[in-house]
Amino acid sequence: MLSIAIHGGAGTVPRSTLSAEREAHYRAGLAAALDLGYTTLDQGGSSLDAVTAAVRALEDNPLFNAGRGAALTRDGAAELDAAIMEGRQQRAGAVAAVRHVRNPVELARRVMEKSRHVLLVGIGAEEFALEEGLALVPNAYFRTEERRAQLESERGGRPVSDLVPSSQGTVGAVARDAAGNLAAATSTGGMTNKRQGRVGDSPIIGAGTYAKNGVCAVSATGHGEYFIRSVAAHHICAAVEFRGLTLRDAVRELLHEKIRGLGGSGGVIAIDRGGGIVTDFSTEGMFRGTRDSSGLRQIDIY
């Protein structure tokens, strides 16, 4: 079974704030990333290639809080985090607090494949990007007028919606390829008005991103501090592997009991060993898409 799922953030999504035109743009962005990832699988690509392609497409879309269009720190800059993990050998790579890397998910993959490290941050991550010849851009590339307006709103004591306009969203993808290999990738701009240097769950392996063949692959979105404290992505896979829970039950337990019990909320996309897809959220909505070789293709928000 070829399978892929993507997300573009979970949070408060009041229907009244999402016009038909804006919803169509979000759906089109999700569909393009989903189909790119699935085509990669269908043409014989690996799950790792598929999640890289899907997340890169979402990073390039200014509607989502990752790459171009990322949320801004309190000093008005974009600081980006990303992680990727493959399930066969459980190799992983991640970057945090980078300000000039056009596609952080690509740098995370280079960390995994070309270095002896898992997580690089700030200047060290960007020096590695230079060594690898990855595209670097001025920080202004990431900053959109909408994100600037959101930052000013937060500074003025007027909280913006968690998701529409997105201030706390994240993008991610999980996939299973023809060989049964699982992979997960997550990328984010973090929270609007966050402190410089704040890092959420997305680049933390086991918190926002995790994959293990024969078990599951997970990408999370939401208020990252709660997902870090819960070691959320690993908690889900451990519940499947060691307690015998179904993936759906493991995701439900994590979101609706563990995270909620701490006072947090968010969403998860996950794929099990056979390619079964689970998407769930404890918020009003989550931008998401799913596709597999049985003919499933679905884009959802609520």
C-alpha positions in Angstrom: 0.0 0.0 0.0 1.3 3.4 -1.0 0.1 6.0 1.5 0.7 9.6 2.3 -0.8 12.2 4.6 0.0 15.8 5.0 -1.1 18.6 7.4 -0.9 22.4 7.3 -1.6 23.2 10.9 -4.3 22.6 13.5 -6.0 25.3 15.6 -9.0 27.5 15.9 -10.6 27.7 12.4 -13.8 29.7 12.7 -15.8 29.1 9.6 -16.8 32.8 9.6 -13.2 33.9 9.2 -12.5 31.6 6.2 -14.0 32.9 3.1 -14.9 30.5 0.2 -12.1 32.0 -1.8 -9.5 31.6 0.9 -10.6 28.1 1.7 -10.2 27.2 -2.0 -6.7 28.6 -1.9 -5.8 26.4 1.1 -7.4 23.4 -0.4 -5.4 23.9 -3.7 -2.2 24.3 -1.7 -2.8 21.1 0.2 -3.8 19.2 -2.9 -0.7 20.3 -4.8 1.6 19.1 -1.9 -0.4 15.9 -1.4 -0.3 15.0 -5.1 3.4 15.8 -5.5 4.2 13.5 -2.6 2.0 10.7 -3.9 3.3 11.0 -7.4 6.8 10.6 -5.9 5.7 7.3 -4.3 3.8 6.1 -7.4 6.9 6.6 -9.6 9.0 4.4 -7.3 10.3 7.0 -5.0 11.0 6.4 -1.3 8.8 7.5 1.6 11.7 9.8 2.5 11.5 11.4 -1.0 7.8 11.8 -0.7 7.7 13.6 2.6 10.5 15.8 1.5 8.7 16.8 -1.6 5.4 17.4 0.1 6.8 19.5 2.9 9.0 21.5 0.5 5.9 22.4 -1.4 4.2 23.6 1.7 7.2 25.6 2.8 7.1 27.4 -0.6 3.4 28.3 -0.2 3.0 31.5 1.8 -0.4 30.4 3.1 1.2 28.0 5.6 3.4 28.7 8.6 6.6 27.2 7.3 9.2 28.6 5.0 7.8 31.6 3.1 4.9 32.9 5.1 6.3 31.8 8.5 5.1 33.4 11.7 7.4 36.1 13.0 9.3 36.5 16.3 8.9 39.4 18.6 11.8 41.1 16.8 10.0 40.8 13.5 12.2 38.0 12.0 11.3 34.5 10.7 13.1 31.7 12.6 12.5 28.3 11.1 12.6 24.7 12.4 12.3 21.4 10.6 12.9 17.6 11.1 12.9 14.5 9.0 13.1 10.8 10.0 13.1 7.5 8.2 11.8 4.3 9.8 14.1 1.6 8.4 17.3 2.6 10.3 15.6 5.4 12.3 18.0 7.9 11.0 16.9 11.5 11.7 18.0 15.1 11.0 16.7 18.4 12.2 17.5 22.1 12.2 16.2 24.9 14.5 16.3 28.7 14.6 17.5 29.1 11.0 16.8 32.5 9.3 18.1 32.2 5.8 17.5 28.6 4.6 14.8 28.6 1.9 13.7 25.0 2.6 14.5 23.9 6.1 13.3 20.4 5.4 16.0 19.9 2.8 18.6 21.1 5.3 17.2 18.7 7.9 17.6 15.8 5.4 21.2 16.8 4.7 21.9 16.8 8.4 20.6 13.2 8.5 22.4 12.0 5.4 25.6 14.1 5.3 26.6 14.7 8.9 27.2 12.7 12.0 24.6 14.8 14.0 20.9 14.9 14.4 20.1 18.5 15.3 21.9 21.7 14.2 20.8 25.1 15.2 21.2 28.8 14.2 24.6 29.8 12.7 25.9 26.3 12.8 23.0 25.0 10.8 23.4 27.8 8.2 27.1 27.2 7.9 26.3 23.6 7.1 23.7 24.8 4.5 26.4 26.8 2.8 28.8 23.9 2.7 26.0 21.8 1.1 25.2 24.4 -1.5 21.5 24.8 -0.4 19.5 27.9 -1.3 19.9 30.7 1.1 17.7 33.8 1.0 17.4 37.1 2.9 15.1 36.8 5.9 12.8 39.3 4.2 11.9 36.4 1.7 9.9 34.7 4.5 8.1 37.7 5.8 4.7 38.5 4.3 2.4 41.4 4.9 -0.1 39.1 6.6 2.5 37.9 9.1 3.6 41.4 9.8 0.0 42.4 10.6 -0.4 39.4 12.9 2.7 40.3 14.8 1.5 43.9 15.2 -1.9 42.5 16.4 -0.1 40.3 19.0 2.1 43.2 20.1 -1.0 45.3 20.6 -2.6 42.7 22.9 -5.0 41.5 20.2 -4.4 37.7 19.8 -4.7 36.4 16.3 -6.4 33.2 15.4 -4.3 30.1 15.9 -4.7 29.1 12.4 -6.7 31.5 10.2 -4.8 33.6 9.7 -2.2 31.0 10.8 0.0 32.1 13.7 0.8 28.7 15.3 0.4 26.2 12.5 3.0 23.7 11.3 3.3 21.7 8.1 4.1 18.0 7.9 3.9 14.7 6.0 4.1 11.0 6.7 4.3 8.3 4.1 4.7 4.6 3.4 6.4 3.4 0.2 6.2 0.2 -1.9 9.0 -1.4 0.2 7.0 -0.8 3.4 9.4 1.9 4.6 7.9 4.7 6.7 9.0 8.4 7.0 7.9 11.6 8.6 8.8 15.3 8.1 7.7 18.4 9.9 8.5 22.1 9.3 7.4 25.3 11.1 7.8 29.0 11.7 6.7 28.5 15.2 4.5 30.9 17.2 3.7 34.6 16.3 5.6 36.9 18.7 7.7 34.1 20.1 11.0 34.9 21.8 14.1 34.8 19.6 15.6 31.3 19.9 12.3 29.6 21.0 12.1 26.1 19.6 9.0 24.0 19.5 8.3 20.3 19.0 8.7 20.1 15.2 12.5 19.6 15.1 12.5 17.5 18.3 12.7 13.8 17.4 10.1 11.9 19.3 8.1 15.1 20.1 6.8 16.5 16.8 8.3 14.0 14.4 9.0 10.2 14.6 9.1 7.1 12.4 9.8 3.5 12.9 9.3 0.7 10.4 6.8 -1.9 11.5 5.1 0.5 13.8 4.2 4.0 12.6 5.3 7.4 11.4 4.0 10.6 13.0 4.0 14.3 12.4 2.3 16.7 14.9 1.0 20.2 15.0 -0.2 22.5 17.8 1.3 24.2 20.8 4.7 22.7 20.7 5.6 23.0 24.4 2.9 20.5 25.3 4.0 18.0 22.6 7.6 18.3 23.8 6.5 17.6 27.4 4.5 14.6 26.3 7.2 13.2 23.9 4.1 13.0 21.7 5.1 11.3 18.5 7.2 8.7 20.3 4.3 8.2 22.8 2.0 7.2 20.0 4.4 4.8 18.4 5.3 3.2 21.8 1.6 2.7 22.6 1.3 0.8 19.3 4.5 -1.2 19.7 4.5 -2.1 23.3 0.9 -1.8 24.5 -0.8 -3.2 21.4 -3.1 -0.2 20.8 -4.3 0.5 17.3 -2.8 3.6 15.8 -6.1 5.3 16.0 -6.5 4.6 19.7 -2.9 5.7 20.4 -3.4 9.0 18.6 -6.7 9.6 20.4 -5.2 8.8 23.8 -2.3 11.2 23.1 -4.4 14.1 21.9 -7.6 13.9 23.9 -6.2 12.6 27.2 -2.5 13.3 27.6 -2.1 16.6 25.8 -5.6 17.9 26.9 -4.8 16.9 30.4 -1.8 19.2 30.4 -3.9 22.0 29.0 -2.8 21.8 25.4 -4.3 21.0 22.0 -3.3 20.2 18.5 -3.4 17.6 15.8 -1.6 14.6 14.5 -1.2 12.7 11.2 0.1 9.2 11.3 0.6 6.1 9.1 0.8 2.5 10.4 2.9 -0.4 9.2 0.3 -1.4 6.6 -0.3 2.1 5.2 -3.4 2.8 7.2 -3.8 6.6 7.8 -5.0 8.3 10.9 -5.6 12.0 11.2 -7.1 13.5 14.4 -7.2 16.8 16.2 -8.4 18.3 19.5 -8.9 21.8 17.9 -11.7 23.2 15.8 -10.0 22.1 12.7 -6.8 20.9 11.0 -5.7 21.5 7.4 -5.0 18.0 6.1 -4.9 15.7 3.1 -4.7 11.9 2.6 -4.1 9.7 -0.4 -3.3 6.0 -1.0 -3.1 3.4 -3.7 -6.6 2.1 -2.9 -8.1 5.2 -4.5 -8.5 7.4 -1.4 -7.8 11.1 -2.0 -9.3 13.6 0.4 -8.7 17.2 1.5 -10.2 18.4 4.8 -10.2 21.4 7.1 -13.0 20.7 9.6 
